[in-house]
Structure formats: structure tokens, C-alpha cells
């Protein structure tokens, strides 16, 4: 069976996204800032045309918040290895955030 979601192709990333989805909204927003920062540290740059294209598709859970949606665009733009590394860091971030 083919996975329909782009982030389900890599198990670590899929886990990280699931953890984000199940987190409280304030943790999701802090995590979004963390993702953007990490992605930028790895040199990921958003294509300016992506923002407009994604604004037309608003049926995904993460489209309800602009910060989270933008963070996911950074993840989607990253190469496979960078996405996996950021996913590992997201999981560690969320473990610490949930302890607070």
C-alpha cells in the first residue's frame, strides 16, 4: 500500500509529525519555530512560489496554523537526509517540551 502523505515515506519523520499532531497547540507552535530554525541552520530555503500554492490546499490538520504550515513547508523542501535529521531533533525537542 502506498502512503499518501509525503512525510509517511520516512518512518522517523512520520513519527515526529505524529508527535507534533498529538501535542498541545502551544507546543506545536514552539516546535514549528524550532523546525524553521533547524531547517534554516541546514540551509533549507523556501521557494517563494510555494507559499501561494499551499494556501489553496487547506484541508490538512497543519494548515490551520500558519506557523505550523510554514514549518512543514521547510521540512518538505529539505532533502531526505536533512528531513530525517530534523525529525530526530523534533522528537528530542518534543520529549523535553512535554516534561515542562
C-alpha positions as CSV (number, residue, x, y, z in Angstrom):
1,X,0.0,0.0,0.0
2,X,1.3,3.4,-1.0
3,X,1.5,6.1,1.7
4,X,-0.4,9.2,0.6
5,X,1.3,11.7,2.8
6,X,4.7,13.0,1.9
7,X,6.0,12.6,5.4
8,X,5.0,8.9,5.7
9,X,7.8,7.8,3.3
10,X,10.3,8.0,6.2
11,X,9.4,6.3,9.5
12,X,11.3,8.7,11.7
13,X,9.7,11.7,10.1
14,X,6.3,10.1,10.3
15,X,6.7,9.5,14.0
16,X,7.9,13.1,14.5
17,X,4.9,14.5,12.6
18,X,2.5,12.3,14.6
19,X,4.0,13.5,17.9
20,X,3.6,17.1,16.8
21,X,0.0,16.5,15.8
22,X,-0.8,15.0,19.2
23,X,0.9,17.8,21.2
24,X,-0.8,20.8,22.7
25,X,-1.2,23.8,20.5
26,X,1.4,25.9,22.3
27,X,3.9,23.0,22.0
28,X,3.1,22.7,18.3
29,X,3.8,26.4,17.8
30,X,7.1,26.2,19.7
31,X,8.0,23.2,17.7
32,X,7.2,25.0,14.4
33,X,9.7,27.7,15.4
34,X,12.2,25.0,16.2
35,X,11.7,23.3,12.8
36,X,12.1,26.6,10.9
37,X,15.3,27.4,12.8
38,X,16.8,24.0,12.3
39,X,15.9,23.9,8.6
40,X,17.5,27.3,8.1
41,X,20.6,26.1,10.0
42,X,20.8,23.2,7.5
43,X,20.5,25.7,4.6
44,X,16.9,24.9,3.6
45,X,15.3,27.8,1.7
46,X,11.6,28.1,0.8
47,X,10.7,28.6,-2.8
48,X,8.7,31.9,-2.7
49,X,6.1,30.4,-5.0
50,X,5.4,27.5,-2.6
51,X,3.5,29.7,-0.1
52,X,0.9,30.7,-2.6
53,X,0.5,27.2,-3.9
54,X,-0.1,25.8,-0.4
55,X,-2.6,28.4,0.6
56,X,-5.1,26.8,-1.8
57,X,-5.0,23.4,0.0
58,X,-6.3,24.0,3.5
59,X,-7.7,20.6,4.4
60,X,-4.7,19.2,6.2
61,X,-4.6,19.5,10.0
62,X,-1.4,21.5,10.0
63,X,-2.9,24.2,7.6
64,X,-5.0,25.5,10.5
65,X,-2.0,27.4,11.8
66,X,0.3,29.5,9.5
67,X,3.4,28.9,11.7
68,X,3.0,25.1,11.6
69,X,2.1,25.1,7.9
70,X,5.3,27.1,7.1
71,X,7.4,24.8,9.3
72,X,6.1,21.8,7.4
73,X,6.9,23.6,4.1
74,X,10.5,23.8,5.3
75,X,10.5,20.1,6.1
76,X,9.0,19.3,2.7
77,X,11.7,21.3,0.9
78,X,14.6,19.7,2.7
79,X,16.4,16.7,1.2
80,X,15.7,13.3,2.6
81,X,18.8,13.1,4.9
82,X,18.1,16.6,6.3
83,X,14.4,15.8,6.9
84,X,15.5,12.6,8.8
85,X,18.0,14.6,10.9
86,X,15.5,17.3,11.7
87,X,12.9,14.6,12.6
88,X,15.3,13.1,15.2
89,X,15.8,16.6,16.6
90,X,12.0,17.2,16.7
91,X,11.4,14.0,18.7
92,X,14.1,15.1,21.2
93,X,12.6,18.6,21.3
94,X,9.1,17.3,22.0
95,X,10.3,14.9,24.7
96,X,11.8,17.9,26.6
97,X,8.7,20.1,25.9
98,X,6.3,17.6,27.3
99,X,8.4,17.4,30.5
100,X,7.9,21.1,31.2
